[in-house]
Amino acid sequence: MNDIDHRVLGNKLDLFHQQEEGPGMVFWHPRGWELYRVLEDYIRARMRRAGFREIRTPQLLARSLWEKSGHWEKFGAAMYSFAAAERVPGEQGDAEQGRALCLKPMSCPCHVQVFNQRVRSYRELPVRYSEFGACHRDEPSGSLEGLKRTRAFVQDDAHVFCTEAHIEAEVGRFCSLLRAVYADLGFPSFKVALATRPAMRAGNDQTWDRAEEALANAARAAGLEFDILEGEGAFYGPKLEFHLTDSRERSWQCGTIQLDFVLPDRLDAEFVNERNERERPVMIHHAVLGSMERFIAMLLEHHEGWLPVWLAPEQVVVATISDANAAYAQEVMQALEDASIRALLDSRPERLEKKIVDAREKQVPIFVAVGSRDERGRTISIRLRDGQQSTLALAEGVGHLRLAVLSPLLRATP
Ligand SMILES: [Zn+2]
């Protein structure tokens, strides 16, 4: 493993670990979980802005649902399934005995259940749901690779229920969202591919014609160029794939937009149309990052551990020059925390040079030294990663730092 492998960085930066007792699973440490939650909150806010409502659905469901949705047939081999626990006859709950249950490998059928909970009018469409869906897949042990391939992962999943007439606008909206998110995360360049009808498919040719055209038009309208992957679509609909190029010119498939004419049918989704008739909605599956875990692996490797400042688990190290400045350093820490800046105090009895080296080792992007001169003048000395240094009054310095660490979402005009 080279030193920019995310597993090496994960260990060096104390982000996460994996161990034999949890094969393909992740133990997130405080710094790693901080990063995870900052990324999650960012995506959450982006999705809300794009008109999605977040939901939460179960991880464990009856196998019968997966049989009905078709996933059992297609994904069964990768699904964790078991029988409900044996109980003493007569004990409460024994009706469940032996019932086949599965851990969800994806959230799609669950979103249809939420949609189906009441009669929907065409006036309500499009209905947009998002979820950070905790999924499990029984991947072969040989294919497991740190965070890149795990058995438990979280999909930033989203589904739109709409009519054919909505497809182009909905896909266009999502293409713009993807472009903005990837830029914020430091991936200005990506490739788009349109995967079209495979030989084995559901639905008639007219439906496929319209669906493929709608995807192509929406991508073009969003200013995206794309390649065609002939015959690579799923049997239930065509899709757009977004492949990010990282700093080492490797390509990672992350975002997807997929049209689906089959699942709403299998799971009886319907709405009442203008003519007061029951009609099947189109379902659009969306993901921006794909898997949170895998995306974090990619972020770490792409940035070689130097994450964009707004994502860094700790954005600032505040270091005392001597013990005499401990109280003032605390005051500085408080001011940073009040400004929602993630800061770490280094008050060890070490030389300042050593503290600078250690902060770099942990890849914390901003270093603030607090000495007696700072305390007397109520200033802070800021040192950026590129070596730039400045001494500013405390309030002014905190204001500068706040701007530097601000989430791109707060920076952008709404
Ligand atoms: Zn889905």
Residues whose N, C-alpha, C, O or C-beta is under 5 A from the ligand:
A	BS01	ZN	C108 H285
